[in-house]
Amino acid sequence: MSGDKDRYSMAAFVIPIESTKIKTPKELIDEQHPQLYKDFDFMGFFLYAFSDPAKHIDSGEQLHAFASLSPQISN
């Protein structure tokens, strides 16, 4: 970065309402591009990510670990 003026940044986060299912849009899934992750309940993942079992998992691997534990949701 360069410049002689102060710059400020602000992070904005959105948390879905309870019982929101995170899904891959159907138009992005086809024979060449299969669905990689199961649909999942956001709050279930959020609570899992901060639970004792998840504390030893690298944050980049938490979604993968949670998805492998979650039951497959019928499409």
C-alpha positions in Angstrom: 0.0 0.0 0.0 1.1 3.5 -0.6 -0.2 6.9 0.0 -0.1 9.6 2.6 -3.7 9.4 3.9 -5.2 7.1 6.6 -7.4 4.4 5.3 -10.1 2.6 7.2 -11.7 -0.8 6.6 -14.8 -2.3 8.0 -15.8 -5.9 8.0 -19.4 -6.8 7.5 -20.7 -10.3 8.4 -24.1 -11.9 7.6 -25.4 -14.8 9.7 -28.4 -16.6 8.2 -31.5 -17.0 10.2 -31.9 -20.2 12.2 -32.8 -23.4 10.2 -31.2 -21.9 7.0 -30.0 -24.7 4.7 -26.8 -23.9 2.8 -27.1 -25.5 -0.7 -25.2 -25.4 -4.0 -27.4 -23.8 -6.6 -28.8 -26.5 -8.9 -27.7 -24.7 -12.0 -24.0 -25.1 -10.9 -24.3 -28.9 -10.6 -24.2 -31.2 -13.7 -22.4 -34.4 -14.8 -19.1 -32.6 -15.3 -19.4 -30.6 -12.1 -20.9 -32.9 -9.4 -22.0 -31.6 -5.9 -18.9 -31.8 -3.7 -20.6 -31.0 -0.3 -23.8 -32.1 1.2 -26.5 -29.5 1.9 -26.2 -28.5 5.5 -27.9 -26.6 8.3 -25.9 -23.4 8.9 -26.5 -23.2 12.7 -25.5 -26.9 13.0 -22.2 -26.1 11.4 -21.7 -22.9 13.4 -22.3 -24.7 16.7 -20.0 -27.6 15.5 -17.2 -25.2 14.5 -17.0 -23.9 18.1 -17.5 -27.2 19.8 -14.9 -29.3 21.7 -14.6 -32.0 19.0 -13.8 -29.3 16.4 -11.2 -27.5 18.4 -8.4 -29.8 17.2 -9.4 -29.4 13.5 -7.7 -26.8 11.4 -10.4 -24.1 10.6 -9.9 -24.8 6.8 -10.9 -28.4 7.4 -14.0 -27.8 9.6 -16.5 -27.7 6.8 -15.1 -30.9 5.3 -15.3 -32.6 8.7 -18.8 -31.4 9.4 -20.0 -32.3 6.0 -18.7 -35.9 6.4 -20.6 -36.2 9.7 -23.9 -34.7 8.4 -26.6 -36.9 7.0 -27.2 -36.5 3.2 -30.2 -34.3 2.6 -32.4 -35.4 -0.2 -32.4 -33.1 -3.2 
